[in-house]
C-alpha cells in the first residue's frame, strides 16, 4: 500500500505538447489538457474523419467533449506508474518527465482520498491517482452506485470506480460543473426562502391542509355522483399538494429530480382563489369518480367466487380441457377494502402484498380473469407437434417478423406463436385457434376465420402466404 501522504503531495507535469499538425496524441490516448482559457481538464483524443492533423476532439464522457481548437497544450496521462515513488516515505513531489529549460511545467496538489470519506462534488472533473499507480481523470457521479460513485471518462458511461482511486484533486470548473453548482446554490436559496412561507389569504382561505380542499370538492362531486369518496378522487394521480415555493405556499404537484431525487414543485396556475382550486379539483377528478361506480364495478355482488366462476365458465367453452386444478397455478384474486373502498385485487404469494385493478366495470374485471385463465390453459396443454411456415422479410410497425409457429396440443387443439423484434428488443404472443375456426368446411374458409384472430396486417402472414402452403393445410387437418 502507498505510504506517501497524499495531502502534501504535488505532481509536476513537465512534458506538455503544443497543439500542432505534427505533434498530436495517438488515437484514444488520454491526456491532461491546458485550454486556451488557462483552465485544465482531460480527455481521450479522437481525430476528425481525416484521421490526422490537429482537427478533432478530446472526449470526456457521453455527450461531453472538448474540441481541439479550444486546447492550447496536451500532456499524456498514459504510460506513467507512480508505484515506486508512492511506496517511499517522505516524498511530497513527483516529476512526470524530465525538467527541461523553457519547458511548460504545471503542478497539481490538494489531493483528497475516499479513505477519509472525502468525495468530489457532483459533476466535478478530477485528476486521479489510481491504486495501481497509474494516472486517470473523470467526472464524478455519485448516483451511479448507491454505496459510492464513479468517475465517468468515456461514452456509454465508462467509468473508474471510486474503489480503484487512491487520491483525487479537482480540475478546473467547466459548464457541466458550473450548472451543478448553480443547481445547488438555487436549492440553498430556495431552502432559505421557504423557512417561513407566506400564505395568500385568497388562495388559502381554508388553510394549508390540502385534504380540506379535496373534501370540499368531494361535497360538490356527490351532487352528481352519490358514491364519490376521497379514495376515488385520489386515484387520479399525481395528487395535488400544498408546499412552499419561492417563499410562498402554492397548490402543486411534486416530481422527483432526475439528478438527485430532490423535489421539483410544479405550481397550479389555473386560478387565483381557493374556490377556483376546488372547482379545478372537481374537474380534475370527475372522470375518475364517474368510472368508479360501485354498482357497475360490483354488479354481481362482493363475493369474488361469482366473478371467478363466470370467467371460468366462459373460457371453458373454447378451452375444453381447462379444469379448476390448473387455476391453482396462477394468480389468486379477491375483493378487499383499500383505504375504505372495495377493490378487485390480485394477491401475491405473500397475502399481505397485492395489486389493485383500477377497472370501471364487473365485465372488465372478468375480461382480465379470462385472459389469465386462457394463458394458464395454453401452458397446461402439452405440445405434441409443430409446423413453421417459411416466409421472407416482413416489417411489422418497425419490428421484423422472426418466427411464426403453429402447434398441435395434446387435446387435439391448435395454437400459434408469433415473435417479432428489432436489433435491441423483441416480443412474442400466443393465440389459441378456437374450435369455431375448425368448423369451416374448407381450408380457405378456415383461414378467413383464423385471420380474424391473427390478422396479417398485425402479424405478418396472410391468406396470400398461407393458402399455397400444403404442409400447413395437412398439419391443420384439411
LINLINRA-V338331 format. One record per backbone hydrogen bond with DSSP energy under -1.0 kcal/mol. NH is the residue of the N-H (numbers start at 0). CO is the residue of the C=O. If there is no record, write none. Layout:
# LINLINRA-V338331
nh=NH co=CO
nh=NH co=CO
This chain:
# LINLINRA-V338331
nh=2 co=85
nh=3 co=85
nh=7 co=4
nh=9 co=91
nh=10 co=107
nh=11 co=93
nh=12 co=105
nh=13 co=95
nh=16 co=73
nh=18 co=71
nh=22 co=19
nh=27 co=44
nh=28 co=25
nh=30 co=42
nh=31 co=74
nh=32 co=40
nh=33 co=72
nh=34 co=38
nh=35 co=69
nh=37 co=34
nh=40 co=32
nh=42 co=30
nh=43 co=58
nh=44 co=28
nh=45 co=56
nh=47 co=54
nh=50 co=47
nh=56 co=45
nh=57 co=65
nh=58 co=43
nh=59 co=63
nh=60 co=63
nh=63 co=60
nh=65 co=57
nh=67 co=55
nh=69 co=66
nh=70 co=67
nh=71 co=33
nh=72 co=33
nh=73 co=16
nh=74 co=31
nh=76 co=29
nh=81 co=132
nh=85 co=81
nh=86 co=82
nh=87 co=84
nh=93 co=9
nh=95 co=11
nh=102 co=99
nh=105 co=12
nh=107 co=10
nh=111 co=167
nh=115 co=112
nh=116 co=113
nh=117 co=112
nh=122 co=139
nh=123 co=120
nh=125 co=137
nh=126 co=168
nh=127 co=135
nh=128 co=166
nh=129 co=133
nh=130 co=163
nh=132 co=129
nh=135 co=127
nh=137 co=125
nh=138 co=151
nh=139 co=123
nh=140 co=149
nh=147 co=144
nh=149 co=140
nh=150 co=159
nh=151 co=138
nh=152 co=157
nh=153 co=157
nh=157 co=154
nh=159 co=150
nh=161 co=148
nh=163 co=160
nh=164 co=161
nh=165 co=128
nh=166 co=128
nh=167 co=111
nh=168 co=126
nh=170 co=124
nh=171 co=39
nh=177 co=173
nh=178 co=174
nh=179 co=175
nh=180 co=176
nh=181 co=177
nh=182 co=178
nh=183 co=179
nh=184 co=180
nh=185 co=181
nh=186 co=182
nh=187 co=183
nh=188 co=184
nh=189 co=185
nh=190 co=186
nh=191 co=187
nh=192 co=188
nh=193 co=189
nh=194 co=191
nh=197 co=246
nh=203 co=199
nh=206 co=203
nh=211 co=208
nh=213 co=209
nh=214 co=210
nh=215 co=211
nh=216 co=212
nh=217 co=213
nh=218 co=214
nh=219 co=215
nh=220 co=216
nh=221 co=217
nh=222 co=219
nh=223 co=220
nh=224 co=220
nh=227 co=224
nh=232 co=228
nh=233 co=229
nh=234 co=231
nh=235 co=232
nh=240 co=251
nh=242 co=249
nh=244 co=247
nh=247 co=244
nh=248 co=197
nh=249 co=242
nh=251 co=240
nh=252 co=265
nh=254 co=263
nh=256 co=261
nh=260 co=256
nh=263 co=254
nh=265 co=252
nh=267 co=250
nh=273 co=201
nh=276 co=272
nh=277 co=273
nh=278 co=274
nh=279 co=275
nh=280 co=276
nh=281 co=277
nh=282 co=278
nh=283 co=279
nh=284 co=280
nh=288 co=284
nh=289 co=285
nh=290 co=286
nh=291 co=288
nh=296 co=292
nh=297 co=293
nh=300 co=297
nh=305 co=302
nh=307 co=303
nh=308 co=304
nh=309 co=305
nh=310 co=306
nh=311 co=307
nh=312 co=308
nh=313 co=309
nh=314 co=310
nh=315 co=311
nh=317 co=314
nh=318 co=314
nh=319 co=317
nh=321 co=318
nh=325 co=322
nh=327 co=324
nh=328 co=325
nh=329 co=326
nh=331 co=346
nh=333 co=344
nh=335 co=342
nh=337 co=340
nh=340 co=337
nh=342 co=335
nh=344 co=333
nh=345 co=354
nh=346 co=331
nh=347 co=352
nh=352 co=349
nh=354 co=345
nh=356 co=343
nh=358 co=356
nh=361 co=295
nh=364 co=360
nh=365 co=361
nh=366 co=362
nh=367 co=363
nh=368 co=364
nh=369 co=365
nh=370 co=366
nh=371 co=367
nh=372 co=368
nh=373 co=369
nh=374 co=370
nh=375 co=371
nh=376 co=372
nh=377 co=373
nh=378 co=374
nh=379 co=375
nh=383 co=407
nh=384 co=407
nh=386 co=405
nh=395 co=398
nh=398 co=395
nh=399 co=420
nh=400 co=393
nh=401 co=418
nh=402 co=418
nh=404 co=416
nh=405 co=386
nh=406 co=414
nh=407 co=384
nh=408 co=412
nh=409 co=381
nh=411 co=408
nh=414 co=406
nh=415 co=430
nh=416 co=404
nh=417 co=428
nh=418 co=402
nh=419 co=426
nh=420 co=399
nh=421 co=424
nh=426 co=419
nh=428 co=417
nh=430 co=415
nh=432 co=413
nh=436 co=433
nh=438 co=435
nh=439 co=436
nh=445 co=441
nh=446 co=442
nh=447 co=443
nh=448 co=444
nh=449 co=445
nh=450 co=446
nh=451 co=448
nh=452 co=449
nh=453 co=449
nh=457 co=454
nh=458 co=454
nh=459 co=455
nh=465 co=461
nh=466 co=462
nh=469 co=467
nh=472 co=468
nh=473 co=469
nh=474 co=470
nh=475 co=471
nh=476 co=473
nh=477 co=472
